[in-house]
């Protein structure tokens, strides 16, 4: 499902302008990372995609729906949003009920809900935890419950807000596998992240924001190599991109396989 | 001299059955900068709570072994005495902010008020600490109106202002952008260079590689290994046990497997080491 954002401006009631004319088109099935310094407008931008915030001017279209004309509850059929902090999202007494809540509220049948929950729990490696209270799980696994509860809604667009914050290497790899599988299903995945190495390894397209505007937008290999421009929004290129540059490799490196291949040339 | 000394510490939280920390013995010397790494669930935060006295004084549960800081024993002290020894910046700043103060300035003064620091001394200390962490412009804001990264700086500042003997930091930059991370590590490094004893839990190994004197790798409640950053962070044991390692290290290891990195050379932990190794 296509996302169209045109000249989006947003000012908070306090008068602070967070978005200052953003235009972006995201095609169905793209994997997009949004990067930029704290306060660049990343979270404010994605909150427009499911109607949590309404444009001060400009518009956001999710497929043929203009977000100004549809309630958050309706937009939830198209856009799933995984919060940064799972504790702001979880409330049920066990994992199974938690994950079923979303699809039930979208009006899916009992059988459909069961199937969606099963798939979501399998993808997040939680299949054996349906009876567990989410708050008896470690923060790592609570994060996976939060992700599962959004995946189960089976929306064509899934947004992750800082999915790797506070996660260890094993769980970051687990989250990367979830993103890969969602992409394989043809879903659009949009992720806000400060983890630029994670960004390089898992996203084909990168949008860098600064002060409520789009600073760079393009293929990861095009965007992540532009160290000087990225520095203006306080983003360092990924470790292997920096290494490739220091070694004088011609291409912009985003992952280990590319690096070793380039080194052998 | 060991300022922090843990001997055979085993700790079990209330209502749980298995210990989170198992027979931990470790020392931190005065002025030393020790980093603690480990997968989630390894016991890193619990170890921080233990050094800071929250375990067992606040969390209760069962602690065996001894925890000493500056020659005093934790189990024989009160938490309100212990806060003068050890300052802990929580992993989630939201859990640390008092909720009793309307401005960042007052929030940072909160610990000083509670330890009876005279008013005329309080103000310059708060101002100095805020200057150090670069949050002077937030003085009049509500602690709850701040972003995660800003809250983390407030939480760190409110500990620094107490001038504890030992600074314990539990992932102090987890919610910060790279520049915020760099600045906070700059502050921590300055503190360390001025002789502050620092215990830091951190996933961002690139910073540990550059700053820490020593690294302790914690795994399933036990110390898996400890030593210099260059020894610990390049160990195969870490990769095998789910520790986060830098791309420089993992790429150098894979390059070594493919004959592109000299077997005689230690794996890289920093950009400069990787550049040197691959140029060879």
Interface residues (C-beta under 8 A of the other chain):
Chain A: X36 X37 X38 X39 X84 X138 X139 X140 X162 X165 X166 X167 X168 X169 X170 X171 X172 X194 X196 X197 X234 X235 X236 X238 X239 X240 X242 X243 X246 X247 X256 X259 X260 X263 X264
Chain B: X38 X39 X40 X41 X91 X147 X148 X149 X150 X171 X174 X175 X176 X177 X178 X179 X180 X203 X206 X242 X243 X244 X245 X246 X247 X248 X250 X251 X254 X255 X258 X260 X271 X274 X275 X278 X279
